[in-house]
Every structure is written in structure tokens, then in C-alpha cells.
Amino acid sequence: MKYFLAGTAIALIGVLVAYLLNDWSLVYMISGIVAGVALIWGVLALGTGKNKSTRTTSSEKRREKQQRVTKMKNAVMVAVPNIIAVIVNLAMIS
């Protein structure tokens, strides 16, 4: 939940900056970059793991996989509010 709130805060900051500067394209840049970085971070976290030779038990493998999936979910939770901000901004401008 804290990752979703962090993503929401970043999206609101992007909207506030765009409002204050009266340049709504800043929402695309701020929220779009944050969402893109978060999604790339999530994919990289899901794909990388420890050296397979150091894991000896299946419980270690499951625990490591669960940690990677959790990191990926957290990254998506940061990206979702920013993607929504970009979509809403696109709908309002057009």
C-alpha cells in the first residue's frame, strides 16, 4: 500500500507542477518517466536472481522467487497511479 501511495504522491506532484506552470505536457514527462522507470525496475527485479548454484533447497528457491515477485508488484503499484494520471491528462486535453 505504501508503494501505491508513493506513486499517487508523485502523480499529484506532477499534476501540481503542471498546473502551477500552466504546461500540462509536464504531466506526461513527470508521470510518464516515473511509470516507465518503475515498470522497467519491476521487470528487472523479476528477471534477476542469485547465483543458482548457491541455492540448495527448494524453500530457498521459493523464498527468493517470492521476494522477486514482491519487488515486481511494488514497482507496478508505483506505476499505476502515474499511468492513470497520464491517461486522464490525455483525455482532458483531447
C-alpha positions as CSV (number, residue, x, y, z in Angstrom):
1,M,0.0,0.0,0.0
2,K,2.8,2.4,0.7
3,Y,4.1,2.0,-2.8
4,F,0.7,2.9,-4.2
5,L,0.6,6.0,-2.0
6,A,4.1,6.9,-3.1
7,G,3.1,6.6,-6.7
8,T,0.0,8.7,-6.1
9,A,2.0,11.4,-4.4
10,I,4.4,11.5,-7.4
11,A,1.5,11.7,-9.8
12,L,-0.1,14.5,-7.7
13,I,3.2,16.4,-7.6
14,G,3.4,16.1,-11.4
15,V,-0.1,17.5,-11.8
16,L,0.5,20.3,-9.3
17,V,3.7,21.3,-11.1
18,A,1.9,21.2,-14.5
19,Y,-0.9,23.3,-13.0
20,L,1.4,25.9,-11.5
21,L,3.4,26.3,-14.6
22,N,0.3,26.0,-16.8
23,D,2.0,23.5,-19.0
24,W,0.1,20.2,-19.0
25,S,2.6,18.4,-21.1
26,L,4.7,18.2,-17.9
27,V,2.3,15.6,-16.6
28,Y,3.4,13.3,-19.5
29,M,7.0,13.9,-18.7
30,I,6.9,13.5,-15.0
31,S,4.4,10.8,-14.6
32,G,5.4,9.0,-17.8
33,I,9.0,8.8,-16.8
34,V,8.2,7.6,-13.3
35,A,5.9,5.0,-14.6
36,G,8.4,3.8,-17.2
37,V,11.2,3.6,-14.8
38,A,9.0,1.7,-12.2
39,L,7.9,-0.8,-14.8
40,I,11.5,-1.4,-16.1
41,W,12.6,-1.7,-12.5
42,G,9.9,-4.3,-11.9
43,V,10.8,-6.3,-14.9
44,L,14.5,-6.3,-14.0
45,A,13.7,-7.3,-10.4
46,L,11.6,-10.2,-11.6
47,G,14.3,-11.4,-14.0
48,T,17.4,-11.2,-11.8
49,G,18.2,-13.6,-9.1
50,K,21.0,-15.0,-7.1
51,N,23.5,-17.4,-8.5
52,K,21.6,-20.7,-8.9
53,S,24.5,-22.8,-7.6
54,T,24.3,-21.2,-4.1
55,R,20.6,-22.2,-3.6
56,T,20.5,-25.7,-2.3
57,T,16.9,-26.2,-1.0
58,S,13.6,-25.7,-2.7
59,S,12.5,-23.5,0.2
60,E,15.3,-21.1,-0.6
61,K,14.2,-21.1,-4.3
62,R,10.6,-20.4,-3.3
63,R,11.6,-17.6,-0.9
64,E,13.8,-15.9,-3.5
65,K,11.1,-16.2,-6.1
66,Q,8.5,-14.7,-3.7
67,Q,10.9,-11.8,-3.0
68,R,11.3,-11.1,-6.7
69,V,7.6,-11.2,-7.3
70,T,7.0,-8.8,-4.4
71,K,9.5,-6.3,-5.8
72,M,7.8,-6.5,-9.2
73,K,4.3,-5.9,-7.6
74,N,5.7,-2.9,-5.7
75,A,7.0,-1.4,-8.9
76,V,3.7,-1.9,-10.6
77,M,1.9,-0.2,-7.6
78,V,4.2,2.8,-8.1
79,A,3.5,2.9,-11.8
80,V,-0.3,2.5,-11.8
81,P,-1.3,6.0,-10.4
82,N,1.2,7.6,-12.8
83,I,-0.2,5.8,-15.8
84,I,-3.7,6.9,-14.7
85,A,-2.5,10.5,-14.4
86,V,-1.1,10.3,-18.0
87,I,-4.4,8.8,-19.4
88,V,-6.6,11.3,-17.6
89,N,-4.4,14.2,-18.9
90,L,-4.6,12.8,-22.4
91,A,-8.4,12.5,-22.1
92,M,-8.7,16.1,-20.8
93,I,-6.5,17.7,-23.4
94,S,-8.1,16.0,-26.4
